[in-house]
């Protein structure tokens, strides 16, 4: 079996396991595919490559797929092993890009929430660098995002872009996505947004889980209470959680205020808190922090 085929096969297995982990119980496949998979399963290669030591504990060169690690996880799920977003071997960049494109395609045609599918202009899947170390998660697209098909392009988005740039990063260097990929509908209203319902969040969240599993950012930033609720499944409240590291399946997650909240609440103390959270994120990512950055909001009276 050649390397490209092997990688695709492993990516497929990993992808199916991700779907299963996130609640998918059935996928449609052709009878031809079933027989090809059955043939591949009988091949002795993967069994033979199971390592004695856990593959996850080894440091890997980027792009060097630990084939044995995939095989071990796929075939021998050991009791008590916890699956985390980073416990699977990283995919080679081209395999990751292909898996991401396939995921995007599935999201773009999703009609699980028929009311949102019929009111949306666009599915707002996500934007940015799929190899980013830093990923931002927001709530749901608003009217501007729905029109343009890109998250955080309205006023809140402009502020988010400023925050990202203040760290020295570019918007295109991070990844930005939302809990919900469709704009929550507001029947009978000509303007305004609404919070996603728990059912909508539950239905859509598998897409975000898969995005995170593929991107494998080193740090996540959750923008606002809904993002944190969606990621952690808890409603402890953003006021209490912000600034305090949480964990999302092995990835450090920094909860901070949503940029729309910062826009509504012009108090400098709120801006300063968001910036303090971003300084923590920069430290976690071992980014260099200038004196100017460190002291942004430390002027007297702030
Ligand atoms: N608010 C969000 O949470 N997400 C967007 O994409 C835009 C505004």
Boltz pocket constraint, residues with backbone or C-beta under 6 A from the ligand:
constraints:
  - pocket:
      binder: B
      contacts: [[A, 138], [A, 139], [A, 140], [A, 141], [A, 142], [A, 145], [A, 150], [A, 151], [A, 152], [A, 153], [A, 154], [A, 156], [A, 157], [A, 178], [A, 223], [A, 260]]
      max_distance: 6.0
